[in-house]
């Protein structure tokens, strides 16, 4: 898999994933002193990735629509460092931020890649990494 999330390729994909950890449900009962607690299993794991694309304005608009279509789906992602993460449920695709761009030296020179768009993608891990 190339750098990207789901079937959507990116120039860069950077972010963090929190590991699964034991969740605790805590409650109080009226008229009884102290607290009740119950372990409810592993959860409370989430992720936040910043997806970046350098391209033409037309291609960036299509890329944004493709990312927005991932909301509510379970995907696999590969970040800039080559780490692959699976079973990620995308819950939020943020607002796109577009600026004129100087091309990073890692990209081949192209007269058409004049824009940089960044979108934050957030969600939860629904299975083992």
matplotlib code that plots the C-alpha trace (Angstrom):
import matplotlib.pyplot as plt

x = [0.0, 1.2, 1.0, -2.8, -5.9, -8.6, -8.2, -7.2, -3.5, -1.8, 1.5, 1.9, -0.1, 1.0, -0.6, -1.0, -2.9, -3.7, -3.4, -6.4, -6.7, -9.0, -12.1, -13.7, -17.3, -17.7, -21.0, -22.7, -26.0, -28.1, -28.2, -25.1, -21.7, -18.7, -18.5, -19.2, -16.8, -16.7, -14.1, -15.9, -13.2, -10.6, -11.5, -10.9, -8.5, -8.5, -6.5, -5.9, -4.1, -3.3, -3.6, -1.8, -1.9, 0.1, -1.7, -3.9, -7.0, -9.2, -7.5, -7.5, -11.3, -11.7, -9.3, -11.3, -14.6, -12.9, -11.7, -15.1, -16.6, -14.5, -16.5, -18.4, -16.2, -13.6, -10.2, -6.6, -3.9, -0.2, 1.7, 4.9, 7.0, 5.6, 3.6, 0.2, -2.8, -6.0, -9.5, -9.8, -13.3, -13.3, -15.7, -14.7, -13.2, -12.3, -12.5, -10.0, -7.3, -5.9, -2.9, -0.7, 2.4, 6.1, 6.8, 8.8, 12.1, 11.0, 8.4, 9.3, 9.1, 5.8, 4.2, 0.7, 1.1, 0.4, -1.8, -1.4, -4.5, -4.5, -7.4, -7.6, -9.1, -10.2, -11.8, -11.5, -9.7, -12.4, -10.1, -6.6, -3.9]
y = [0.0, 3.5, 6.4, 7.0, 6.1, 3.7, 3.8, 7.5, 8.2, 11.2, 13.0, 12.8, 11.1, 11.9, 11.3, 9.3, 6.3, 5.6, 2.0, 0.1, 0.4, -1.0, 1.2, 1.6, 2.5, 4.4, 5.2, 6.3, 5.0, 7.5, 6.7, 4.5, 5.8, 5.2, 4.3, 1.4, 0.4, -2.1, -3.0, -2.9, -4.1, -2.6, 0.5, 4.3, 4.1, 6.7, 8.2, 11.5, 11.8, 14.9, 14.0, 16.3, 16.4, 18.6, 18.8, 20.9, 22.5, 20.1, 17.0, 18.4, 18.9, 15.2, 14.1, 15.9, 14.3, 10.9, 11.5, 12.7, 9.5, 7.6, 8.9, 6.1, 3.4, 1.0, 1.6, 0.7, 3.5, 3.7, 6.7, 8.4, 6.1, 2.9, 1.8, 0.2, 0.5, -1.5, -1.5, 2.2, 3.6, 7.1, 9.3, 12.8, 14.3, 17.9, 21.1, 21.3, 24.0, 25.0, 27.2, 28.0, 25.7, 25.6, 22.0, 20.1, 18.8, 15.2, 15.7, 15.7, 19.2, 19.8, 23.0, 21.7, 21.0, 24.5, 23.8, 22.1, 20.8, 19.4, 17.6, 16.2, 12.7, 11.3, 8.1, 5.1, 1.7, -1.0, -4.0, -5.0, -3.0]
z = [0.0, -0.7, 1.7, 2.2, 4.0, 2.6, -1.1, -1.1, -1.8, -0.1, -0.4, 3.3, 6.1, 9.6, 13.0, 16.1, 17.3, 21.0, 22.0, 23.4, 27.1, 29.8, 30.3, 33.7, 34.3, 37.6, 39.3, 42.5, 43.9, 45.9, 49.6, 49.5, 50.4, 48.1, 44.4, 42.2, 39.4, 36.6, 34.0, 30.7, 28.3, 26.1, 24.2, 24.4, 21.4, 18.8, 16.0, 14.3, 11.0, 8.9, 5.3, 2.8, -1.0, -3.4, -6.8, -9.1, -7.7, -9.7, -8.4, -4.8, -5.0, -6.1, -3.4, -0.7, -1.9, -1.8, 1.8, 2.9, 1.5, 4.0, 7.0, 8.7, 7.1, 8.4, 6.6, 6.6, 6.6, 5.9, 7.2, 6.1, 8.1, 6.4, 9.4, 8.4, 10.7, 10.1, 11.5, 11.8, 11.9, 10.4, 12.5, 11.4, 8.2, 9.1, 7.1, 4.2, 4.3, 0.9, 0.3, -2.7, -2.5, -3.0, -3.9, -1.4, -2.7, -2.3, -5.1, -8.8, -10.3, -11.9, -13.2, -12.3, -8.5, -7.4, -4.3, -1.0, 0.9, 4.4, 6.1, 9.6, 9.8, 13.2, 14.5, 16.7, 16.4, 16.3, 16.5, 17.2, 15.4]

ax = plt.figure().add_subplot(projection="3d")
ax.plot(x, y, z, "-o")
ax.set_aspect("equal")
plt.show()
